[in-house]
Amino acid sequence: MPDSNPLLQRWTLPPWSTVRAEHLVPAITTIVANNQLIIEQVIASQTEQPNWDDLILAVDEADATLAEAMAVIEYLSMGKSADSAWEKASAQCNQIAGQYRTDTLASVPLFRTFQRLEDSAVAVHFDASRKASLAKILRGLRLSGVELPAAQQEKLARLNRVIGLLEQLFASQIDLANAAWTKHITDAARLDGLSPHSQAQLALKARQAGLDGWLLTLDQNTCHQIMTYARDRTLREEYFIAWTTRASDQGPQADQFDNEPVLSLLLTLRHEKAEILGFDNYAQLRLNDRMVTSTAQVSAFLQRQVAQAKPLMEQESKTLQAFADQQGFGTIQAWDQEFLAERLRVQQLDGALQGLRQYFPLDATVQRLCRFSEHLFGITIHEQRTFDRWHEHVRLYEVSEHGQAIGHIYLDPYAGKHAADYAWTGTVRNRRIDAEGRASTPIAVLSSNFTAPTPEHPCLLSHQDLRVLFHEFGHCLQHVLTRSPHHNLSGISQFPRDTAEFAGQLFEQWCLSREFILWLAAHHQTAERLSEARVNTALTALSAQSSRATGMLLMGALFDFELHHRHGDGRSIAQVFDGVQRQFAELQMPDYCRFANSFDYLVTGYEASVYAYKWSGVLATEAFKRFEHDGVFNPQTGRAFREAFFSGDSPTLLSALEKFLGRPVSAELFETAPDPTTVTSN
C-alpha cells in the first residue's frame, strides 16, 4: 500500500475523515508484519543481557502502533454499519489483529526473554513503576497459557475463540431484540406525563420511520421516560414486558433471539478456561489482578452492602405502598414503582425537580465542568474549533499544562442510531515515552447517549444525565493527566475493574454537593441561578426513593458474581437469579422476566466484575470526605488528589487513597471469612 494510507502515517490526532474501507486491511496487515519482525529481532538480540529499551520499549511501541490503528477503525465502525465494504474490511482487521495477539501471547521465546530481564541484575534496580509494568506483562503471558503443555495451549486457544464468538452473539442478539420491537402511538393521550421534549423525540422517531404520531423503541432513554413519567398504566406494563423479556423465551419476541443457551454455554466455557489456567472458577481468574484478594472478600463485601441497604429499601417500599393506597392505586406492580416514586417525590417536595434540567444545558455545563477541572487540577482545557472528526456532533478539547499539550478528549454527546445505548469512555492512545524520550500524548473519547437538540428544544440534562457526564469526564481526566511513561500502565483501559471505576464515581460526588450545584446551575434562557433553598430541596428529592437503584446495582453484582463463582453447583441460570432475588423482596419481578438475557455487563468486560461499581463507589465516597472537609473547590486538595490518583505512581488504589486521606482506610471494608478460593494461580 502506498504511503498515502492514513493509518500508516504518524499523527498527532487521528485522520478520521480520510480513512476509507480500502485502507483498513493493507494497514493492519502491514503493521502486524512489522510487529512480527520487531518481535523476532527482540528475541534474537535479547538473549544474553536483555535491557529495558530494546525489549520493553520495542514491544510497547509495536503494541501501541497496532492498538491505535485498531482504535481508529473501531470508532469509525460505529457509524459505518450500512457500509458492507467497511464492515467486511473491519471484521478482517479484527481477525488479523486478534490472531497476532494470540500468537504473541503464546510465544514461549518471548516469554523467556521477559523472564530473563526479570531475573537479571539490572532489574533489581528498576523503579516501582518499571517493576509493575514488567510484572503485568509476565502475568498476562502466564494467564494466556504460555506455560501450559502444547495440547492445553491449543485447547485454551479454541476456548478463547468460541468464548469471543459467544460474547459477540450475546450482544448481537440484544441489539436484534431491541431493534425488532417498536410501539406506534397515534393517540397523544397515551403519552400524558411525558415532557414536550420527550414527546418531540418520539415524534421524530416516528417521522424517520415514515409514520405519523409517535414511536417507542427499546432503549434506555425511552425506557426511563415511559417507566417514570407515563401516566398510562397499560402502556407502562406493555413496555415493561417488552423490556424485561428481551432476547429470551418470553414476551412479544419469544424464542426469536433467546440468549439463555448462549449464556449457559458461555459460562461453561469460561469455567473450563479458568480450570485449565489453574483456578477453581472464573471469578477467581478474573480477580487475579484486582485490589481484592479473594472471592470470599467480594462476596462478604456485597453481603455487607446488601445488609446496609436493606433497612432503607424496606422503609421506602412501605412508604411507596402507603402512597399508592392513598391514591387508590392498589398493589404496586413492577412497572408502577418508578412512576409512583416520581409522583411521591413531586407531592412531598413540592415539585423540587420540576424543570430542574432547564438549569443544566449541555453546552454551558460542559464549559463549567472544564473550568472547574482547570481550577482543581492546575490545567487548561481549550475547545478546538477546527479539527478532523468522524461526524459533525463530535467536539475536541485539548488539555494542556504550562503551555504544553498533555492530552486530548473527544466528546461525542448524542445518542446515535447505531451507537451504544449507554455512555462510555474509550481510549485512542495511551501515554508512553519511547527509547528516545519522546512522549506520545494520551487521547480519550467520551461517548454519551444524551438526546440530541432540535430547533425547539436544546439539549438539557437531567440530574442523572449530569452524573453520567461527570462520571465519564472523570475517566477522561484520569486518562489524560497520567504521568506514567508505560504504555501498559497509563491508560484507563489498563486498570483493573475495581480501580478503573473509581475516578468516575468520585466525580459523581460533586453532583451531590449543594455548594457545587449552586455554582454550576444556570437557566439556559435567563441565566437565573438556583436558590439555596431550591437546591437543598432538590437534593433531598433526588435522594428520596433512591434505594431501588442501589438495590438493582447490588442485585446485578451479586448475580454476576454468583454465576461465575458458583458455576457447576447444579443450579440453572434462572435458579441462580431466583436465589439472588430472594434477598431483595422489594425488587421482585414477574416470573416472565429474564434479567440475565439482556444483562450486557456479562459480555462487555465486566463479567465477574460488576461488584467493582459498588466497591469503587465506597472508596470514592471515602475520598470525597476530604473535599467536603477542605472545600469542594479547594485547589490544594485537587492537586493532592491529582498527585495521589492520576500520577501513575501509586501501586494500588488503596495505597493512593490512604496517601490522599493521610490515614488508613477502615479495615472493616476488607474483612472476610477464611476461604479456600484465594486468588492465586498455579
C-alpha positions in Angstrom: 0.0 0.0 0.0 1.4 3.4 -0.9 2.5 5.8 1.9 -0.7 7.7 1.5 -2.6 5.2 3.7 -3.6 7.5 6.6 -3.5 4.6 9.1 0.2 4.1 8.4 1.1 7.8 9.0 2.4 9.2 12.2 -0.3 11.5 13.5 -0.9 13.9 16.5 -4.6 13.4 16.2 -6.3 10.6 14.2 -7.1 11.3 10.5 -10.7 10.4 10.9 -12.2 11.7 7.7 -9.5 10.4 5.3 -9.8 6.7 6.3 -11.7 4.6 3.8 -12.6 0.9 3.7 -9.7 0.1 1.2 -7.2 1.4 3.8 -8.0 -1.0 6.5 -6.7 -4.4 5.7 -3.5 -3.2 4.0 -2.7 -1.0 7.0 -3.3 -3.7 9.7 -1.5 -6.3 7.6 1.5 -4.0 7.3 1.5 -3.1 11.0 1.2 -6.8 12.0 4.1 -7.8 9.6 6.3 -5.0 11.0 5.4 -6.0 14.6 6.3 -9.7 13.9 9.6 -8.6 12.6 10.2 -6.4 15.7 9.5 -9.3 18.0 11.7 -11.7 16.1 14.5 -9.1 16.3 13.9 -8.6 20.0 14.0 -12.3 20.8 17.2 -12.7 18.7 19.0 -9.7 20.2 18.0 -10.0 23.9 19.2 -13.5 24.6 22.2 -12.6 26.7 21.7 -9.3 28.5 18.1 -8.1 27.9 17.6 -4.4 28.6 14.6 -2.2 29.1 14.8 0.0 26.0 15.5 -2.8 23.5 13.0 -5.2 24.9 10.1 -3.5 26.8 10.0 -0.3 24.8 10.4 -2.0 21.5 7.5 -4.4 22.2 5.5 -1.5 23.7 5.9 0.5 20.5 4.7 -2.4 18.4 1.7 -3.0 20.7 0.8 0.7 20.7 1.0 1.1 16.9 -1.5 -1.7 16.4 -3.7 -0.7 19.2 -4.0 2.9 18.0 -4.8 1.9 14.4 -7.5 -0.6 15.6 -9.0 2.1 17.9 -9.5 4.4 14.9 -11.1 1.6 13.0 -13.3 0.7 16.0 -14.7 4.3 16.4 -15.2 4.8 12.7 -17.1 1.4 12.5 -19.8 2.7 14.8 -21.1 4.9 12.0 -20.5 2.5 9.1 -23.0 -0.2 9.8 -24.6 0.3 6.4 -21.3 0.1 4.6 -20.8 -3.5 3.7 -17.3 -3.0 2.3 -16.2 -1.3 5.6 -17.9 -4.0 7.7 -16.1 -6.8 5.8 -12.7 -5.0 6.0 -13.0 -4.1 9.7 -14.0 -7.7 10.5 -10.9 -8.9 8.6 -8.8 -6.5 10.6 -10.2 -7.8 13.9 -9.3 -11.3 12.8 -5.7 -10.3 11.7 -5.1 -8.3 14.9 -6.6 -10.9 17.1 -4.5 -13.7 15.6 -1.4 -11.6 16.0 -2.2 -11.0 19.7 -2.9 -14.7 20.3 0.4 -15.7 18.6 2.3 -13.2 20.6 0.8 -14.2 23.9 1.6 -17.9 23.1 5.3 -17.1 22.2 7.4 -19.1 24.6 10.7 -17.5 23.3 9.2 -14.0 24.0 8.1 -15.1 27.5 11.5 -16.5 28.3 13.1 -13.2 27.1 10.9 -11.2 29.5 11.8 -13.7 32.3 15.5 -13.2 31.7 15.0 -9.5 32.1 13.1 -10.0 35.3 15.8 -12.3 36.7 18.7 -10.0 35.6 20.9 -8.0 37.8 19.7 -4.7 36.3 16.1 -5.5 37.1 16.9 -5.3 40.8 17.4 -1.5 40.4 14.2 -0.9 38.4 11.9 1.7 40.0 8.5 0.6 41.2 6.7 1.5 38.0 9.1 -0.4 35.8 8.7 -3.4 38.1 4.9 -3.1 37.9 5.0 -2.8 34.1 7.2 -5.9 33.7 5.2 -7.9 36.3 2.0 -7.1 34.3 3.5 -8.3 31.1 4.5 -11.6 32.6 1.2 -12.1 34.4 -0.6 -11.5 31.1 1.5 -14.1 29.3 1.0 -16.6 32.1 -2.8 -16.1 32.0 -2.7 -16.6 28.3 -1.4 -20.1 29.0 2.1 -19.7 27.6 3.5 -22.1 30.3 0.9 -24.8 29.5 1.7 -28.0 27.5 1.1 -27.7 23.8 -2.2 -29.7 23.9 -3.5 -27.5 26.7 -2.5 -24.3 24.8 -4.4 -25.5 21.7 -7.4 -26.3 23.8 -7.3 -22.9 25.5 -6.9 -21.1 22.1 -10.1 -22.9 20.9 -11.9 -22.0 24.1 -10.9 -18.3 23.7 -12.1 -18.2 20.1 -15.5 -19.7 21.0 -15.9 -17.6 24.1 -15.3 -14.5 21.9 -17.8 -15.6 19.3 -20.4 -16.3 22.0 -19.9 -12.9 23.6 -20.4 -11.3 20.2 -23.6 -13.4 19.7 -25.0 -12.5 23.1 -24.5 -8.8 22.5 -25.8 -9.0 18.9 -29.0 -10.7 20.0 -29.7 -8.0 22.5 -29.3 -5.5 19.6 -31.6 -7.5 17.4 -34.2 -7.8 20.1 -34.1 -4.0 20.7 -34.5 -3.3 17.0 -37.3 -5.8 16.4 -39.8 -4.2 18.8 -41.5 -0.8 18.4 -44.8 0.6 19.6 -46.6 3.0 17.2 -48.8 5.5 19.1 -51.3 7.8 17.4 -53.3 9.0 20.5 -51.4 11.8 22.3 -53.3 11.0 25.5 -51.3 7.8 25.9 -48.1 9.9 26.3 -49.6 12.0 29.0 -47.0 12.8 31.7 -44.0 12.9 29.3 -42.3 16.2 28.8 -42.8 18.1 25.5 -39.1 17.4 24.7 -39.5 13.7 25.2 -42.7 13.6 23.1 -40.9 15.6 20.3 -38.1 13.0 20.2 -40.7 10.2 19.9 -42.4 12.1 17.1 -39.1 12.5 15.4 -38.5 8.7 15.6 -41.9 8.2 14.0 -41.2 10.6 11.1 -37.8 8.9 10.5 -39.8 5.6 10.2 -42.3 7.1 7.8 -45.1 7.2 10.4 -47.3 9.8 11.9 -47.7 10.1 15.7 -45.0 8.8 18.0 -42.8 5.8 18.0 -41.5 4.0 21.1 -38.3 1.9 20.8 -36.4 -0.3 23.2 -33.6 1.9 24.5 -32.6 3.3 27.9 -33.8 6.8 27.4 -37.2 5.7 26.2 -37.4 3.2 29.0 -36.7 5.8 31.6 -39.2 8.2 30.2 -42.1 5.7 29.9 -41.5 3.9 33.3 -41.0 7.2 35.2 -43.5 9.6 33.7 -46.2 7.9 31.5 -49.5 8.0 33.3 -50.9 5.3 31.1 -50.5 2.2 33.3 -51.3 -0.2 30.5 -48.6 1.4 28.3 -46.1 1.1 31.1 -46.9 -2.6 31.6 -46.6 -3.3 27.8 -43.3 -1.6 27.7 -42.0 -3.3 30.8 -42.8 -6.7 29.4 -41.0 -5.9 26.1 -38.0 -4.5 28.0 -37.6 -7.3 30.6 -38.1 -10.2 28.2 -35.6 -9.0 25.5 -33.6 -11.8 23.9 -35.5 -14.5 25.8 -38.1 -17.3 25.5 -40.8 -14.9 26.9 -42.6 -11.7 25.8 -43.5 -10.4 22.3 -40.4 -11.8 20.7 -40.4 -15.2 22.5 -37.7 -17.6 21.2 -36.5 -15.3 18.4 -33.2 -14.2 19.9 -33.1 -16.3 23.1 -29.8 -15.7 24.9 -30.3 -18.3 27.6 -28.5 -21.2 25.7 -25.8 -18.7 24.6 -25.1 -17.7 28.2 -25.2 -21.3 29.5 -22.5 -22.4 27.1 -20.5 -19.2 27.7 -20.5 -19.8 31.5 -19.4 -23.4 31.0 -16.5 -22.5 28.7 -15.3 -19.6 30.9 -15.3 -22.1 33.8 -13.3 -24.6 31.7 -10.9 -21.9 30.8 -10.3 -21.0 34.4 -9.7 -24.6 35.3 -7.1 -25.0 32.5 -5.3 -22.0 33.9 -5.2 -23.4 37.4 -8.1 -21.6 39.1 -11.2 -23.1 40.8 -13.6 -20.9 38.9 -13.8 -18.0 36.5 -14.4 -15.4 39.3 -11.1 -16.4 40.8 -9.4 -16.0 37.5 -10.9 -12.5 37.0 -9.7 -11.4 40.4 -6.1 -12.3 39.7 -5.0 -8.7 39.1 -7.6 -6.9 41.3 -7.4 -5.0 44.5 -9.4 -7.7 46.3 -7.6 -10.8 47.5 -10.2 -13.5 47.3 -13.7 -14.4 46.0 -14.7 -14.5 49.7 -13.8 -10.9 50.1 -16.0 -9.9 47.2 -18.9 -12.0 48.5 -18.6 -10.6 52.0 -18.4 -7.1 50.7 -21.5 -7.4 48.7 -23.4 -9.1 51.5 -22.5 -6.2 53.8 -23.7 -3.7 51.3 -27.0 -5.6 51.0 -27.4 -5.6 54.8 -26.7 -1.9 54.9 -29.1 -1.1 52.1 -32.0 -3.3 53.3 -33.4 -1.1 56.1 -33.9 1.9 53.7 -35.2 -0.3 51.0 -37.8 -1.7 53.3 -38.7 1.7 54.7 -39.1 3.3 51.2 -41.1 0.3 50.0 -43.6 0.7 52.8 -43.8 4.5 52.2 -44.4 3.9 48.5 -47.2 1.3 49.2 -48.8 3.7 51.7 -48.7 6.4 49.0 -50.2 4.0 46.4 -53.0 3.1 48.8 -53.7 6.8 49.4 -54.0 7.3 45.7 -56.4 4.3 45.4 -53.7 2.5 43.3 -53.8 -0.9 44.9 -51.0 -3.4 44.7 -47.8 -1.9 43.2 -46.6 -3.8 40.2 -43.0 -3.8 38.9 -44.0 -1.3 36.2 -45.5 1.1 38.7 -42.5 1.6 41.0 -40.6 4.2 39.2 -43.7 6.1 38.2 -45.1 6.2 41.8 -41.7 7.1 43.2 -41.6 10.1 41.0 -45.2 11.1 41.9 -44.3 10.8 45.6 -41.3 13.0 45.2 -43.4 15.6 43.4 -46.0 15.5 46.1 -43.8 15.5 49.1 -41.2 18.0 47.9 -43.5 20.5 46.1 -42.1 19.8 42.6 -38.5 20.4 43.6 -37.3 18.5 40.5 -39.8 20.1 38.1 -37.9 21.9 35.4 -34.5 21.3 37.0 -33.0 20.3 33.7 -33.6 23.8 32.5 -30.6 24.8 34.6 -28.2 22.3 33.0 -27.9 22.9 29.3 -25.2 20.7 27.9 -23.0 23.3 26.3 -22.8 25.6 29.3 -22.5 22.6 31.7 -19.5 21.2 29.8 -17.9 24.7 29.8 -18.2 25.0 33.5 -17.0 21.4 34.1 -13.9 22.3 32.1 -13.4 25.5 34.1 -13.8 23.6 37.4 -11.3 20.9 36.3 -8.8 23.6 35.4 -9.2 25.3 38.8 -8.9 22.0 40.7 -6.0 20.4 38.9 -4.0 23.3 37.6 -4.5 22.6 33.9 -6.0 24.4 30.9 -8.8 22.8 28.8 -9.4 24.5 25.5 -12.1 23.5 23.0 -10.7 23.2 19.5 -12.8 24.7 16.7 -11.0 23.4 13.6 -10.2 19.7 13.7 -10.9 16.4 11.9 -13.8 14.4 13.3 -15.8 11.3 12.5 -19.2 13.1 12.4 -20.5 16.6 12.8 -21.5 16.5 16.5 -18.1 15.5 17.8 -16.2 18.0 19.9 -12.5 18.1 20.8 -10.8 19.5 23.9 -7.1 20.0 24.3 -5.7 19.6 27.8 -2.5 21.5 28.5 -0.2 22.4 31.3 2.5 25.1 31.4 1.6 25.9 27.8 2.2 22.3 26.6 -0.5 20.0 25.3 -0.6 16.9 27.5 -3.7 15.1 26.1 -6.9 15.4 24.2 -10.6 14.5 24.9 -13.1 13.9 22.2 -16.8 14.4 23.2 -19.5 12.6 21.2 -22.5 13.6 23.2 -25.7 12.4 21.5 -27.4 9.1 21.1 -26.9 7.7 17.6 -28.8 5.2 15.6 -26.0 2.7 15.7 -24.2 3.9 18.8 -24.2 2.0 22.1 -27.3 2.6 24.2 -25.2 3.9 27.2 -22.4 6.3 28.0 -18.9 5.1 28.0 -15.3 6.2 27.8 -12.8 4.8 25.4 -9.2 5.4 24.5 -7.4 6.0 21.2 -3.9 6.4 22.6 -2.2 5.7 26.0 0.6 7.9 27.2 4.1 6.4 26.7 7.7 7.6 26.4 9.8 5.8 23.8 13.5 5.0 23.9 14.4 8.4 22.5 12.5 10.2 25.3 9.6 11.3 23.0 6.2 11.3 24.7 3.0 10.2 22.9 0.2 12.2 24.5 -3.0 10.3 25.6 -6.3 10.6 23.8 -9.7 9.7 25.4 -13.2 9.5 23.8 -16.3 10.4 25.9 -19.3 8.9 24.1 -22.7 9.6 25.6 -26.4 9.0 24.7 -27.9 12.3 25.5 -31.0 13.4 23.5 -29.9 15.5 20.5 -31.2 19.1 20.4 -33.8 20.3 18.0 -34.6 23.8 16.9 -37.3 24.0 19.5 -35.5 22.0 22.3 -31.9 22.4 23.3 -30.1 19.5 24.9 -30.9 19.9 28.6 -29.5 17.4 31.2 -31.5 15.8 33.9 -29.6 15.3 37.2 -29.0 11.7 36.2 -27.5 12.9 32.9 -25.3 15.3 34.9 -23.9 12.4 36.9 -23.3 10.4 33.8 -21.4 13.3 32.2 -19.3 13.9 35.3 -18.6 10.1 35.7 -17.3 9.8 32.2 -15.3 13.0 32.3 -13.6 11.7 35.4 -12.4 8.7 33.4 -11.2 11.0 30.7 -9.2 13.2 33.1 -7.6 10.2 34.7 -6.6 9.0 31.2 -5.1 12.3 30.0 -3.5 13.5 33.3 -1.4 10.4 34.0 2.3 10.8 34.1 3.1 7.2 33.7 5.6 6.6 30.9 4.5 2.9 30.4 2.0 2.0 27.7 0.6 -0.9 29.7 0.0 1.1 32.8 -1.1 4.6 31.7 -4.4 4.0 30.0 -7.7 3.7 31.9 -8.3 0.5 29.9 -5.3 -0.9 31.6 -6.7 -0.6 35.1 -8.3 -3.5 37.0 -12.1 -3.0 37.1 -12.3 -2.3 40.8 -9.8 0.5 40.2 -11.0 1.8 36.9 -14.4 2.9 38.1 -13.0 5.0 41.0 -12.4 8.3 39.2 -15.9 8.2 37.6 -17.5 7.5 40.9 -15.6 10.3 42.6 -16.6 12.9 40.0 -20.3 12.0 40.6 -19.9 13.2 44.2 -19.7 16.8 43.1 -23.2 16.4 41.5 -24.5 15.7 45.1 -22.8 18.7 46.6 -25.1 21.7 47.5 -22.2 24.2 47.2 -21.2 22.8 43.8 -24.7 22.7 42.3 -25.3 26.3 43.4 -22.2 27.3 41.4 -22.9 25.0 38.4 -26.6 25.6 37.7 -27.8 28.4 35.4 -31.1 28.6 33.5 -30.4 28.1 29.8 -32.5 31.1 28.7 -32.3 33.6 31.5 -29.0 32.6 33.3 -31.1 32.7 36.5 -29.3 30.9 39.4 -31.0 28.3 41.6 -31.7 29.5 45.2 -30.1 27.7 48.1 -33.5 26.5 49.3 -34.3 25.1 45.9 -31.0 23.2 45.7 -31.5 21.8 49.2 -35.0 20.6 48.3 -33.9 19.2 45.0 -31.0 17.2 46.6 -33.5 15.9 49.2 -35.9 14.9 46.4 -33.1 13.2 44.5 -32.2 11.1 47.5 -35.8 10.1 48.2 -36.9 6.7 46.9 -33.3 6.1 45.7 -32.8 2.7 47.4 -34.3 0.8 44.5 -31.4 1.9 42.2 -28.9 0.8 44.8 -30.7 -2.5 45.2 -30.7 -3.1 41.4 -27.0 -2.5 41.3 -26.3 -4.9 44.1 -28.7 -7.5 42.7 -26.9 -7.4 39.4 -23.5 -7.5 41.0 -24.4 -10.5 43.2 -26.0 -12.3 40.3 -23.0 -11.8 38.1 -20.6 -12.9 40.8 -22.6 -16.0 41.7 -22.8 -17.1 38.1 -19.1 -17.1 37.7 -18.1 -18.1 41.3 -20.5 -21.0 41.8 -20.8 -22.3 38.3 -21.2 -26.1 38.2 -23.1 -26.4 41.5 -26.2 -27.8 39.7 -28.2 -24.6 39.5 -29.6 -23.2 36.3 -29.2 -19.5 35.4 -32.8 -18.9 36.4 -32.3 -20.7 39.8 -29.2 -18.5 40.5 -31.2 -15.4 39.7 -34.1 -16.6 41.9 -31.7 -17.2 44.8 -30.2 -13.7 44.5 -33.6 -12.1 44.0 -34.9 -13.6 47.2 -32.5 -11.3 49.1 -34.4 -8.3 47.5 -38.0 -8.7 48.4 -38.6 -5.1 47.3 -37.4 -5.8 43.8 -39.4 -8.8 42.9 -40.1 -9.2 39.2 -42.8 -11.2 37.5 -41.9 -14.8 36.6 -41.7 -14.0 32.9 -38.8 -11.5 33.4 -35.4 -12.7 32.0 -32.9 -10.4 33.7 -29.9 -12.3 32.6 -30.7 -12.4 28.9 -30.2 -8.7 28.3 -27.7 -8.1 31.1 -24.9 -6.9 28.8 -22.4 -6.5 31.6 -21.9 -10.2 31.2 -20.2 -9.7 27.8 -18.7 -6.2 27.9 -15.6 -6.9 30.0 -17.4 -6.7 33.4 -18.1 -10.4 33.8 -17.5 -11.4 37.5 -16.7 -7.7 38.0 -19.9 -5.8 38.3 -19.2 -5.6 42.0 -16.5 -3.0 41.0 -19.0 -0.2 40.7 -20.1 -0.5 44.3 -16.5 -1.3 45.6 -15.0 1.8 43.9 -18.1 3.8 44.9 -17.5 3.1 48.5 -13.8 4.2 48.2 -14.8 7.3 46.2 -17.2 8.3 49.0 -14.3 8.0 51.4 -12.0 10.2 49.2 -14.7 12.8 48.8 -14.9 13.3 52.6 -11.6 15.2 52.3 -13.1 17.6 49.7 -16.1 18.1 51.9 -13.7 18.9 54.8 -11.4 21.2 52.8 -13.9 22.7 50.4 -15.2 21.2 47.2 -13.4 23.9 45.1 -10.1 23.7 47.1 -7.3 23.7 44.5 -4.7 22.4 47.0 -6.9 19.4 47.7 -7.4 19.0 44.0 -3.6 19.0 43.4 -3.2 16.4 46.2 -5.9 14.3 44.6 -4.2 14.5 41.2 -0.8 13.6 42.7 -2.3 10.6 44.5 -4.5 9.1 41.9 -3.6 10.5 38.5 0.2 10.5 38.6 0.6 6.8 37.8 3.0 6.3 40.6 0.8 4.6 43.2 1.0 0.8 43.1 -2.7 0.3 44.2 -5.8 2.3 44.5 -5.9 1.6 48.3 -2.3 3.0 48.8 -3.3 6.1 46.7 -6.4 6.6 48.8 -4.5 6.3 52.1 -1.9 8.7 50.8 -4.6 11.2 49.9 -6.5 10.8 53.2 -3.4 10.8 55.3 -4.8 7.8 57.2 -5.5 4.1 56.8 -8.8 3.1 55.3 -11.1 1.3 57.6 -10.3 -2.4 57.7 -14.0 -3.3 58.1 -14.4 -3.0 54.3 -11.9 -5.8 53.7 -12.9 -8.2 56.4 -13.7 -11.6 55.2 -14.0 -15.2 56.4 -11.4 -17.8 55.5 -12.0 -19.1 52.0 -10.0 -21.7 50.0 -10.6 -19.7 46.8 -7.8 -17.1 47.5 -6.7 -15.5 44.2 -3.6 -17.4 43.2 -2.7 -19.4 40.2 -0.6 -22.5 39.8 
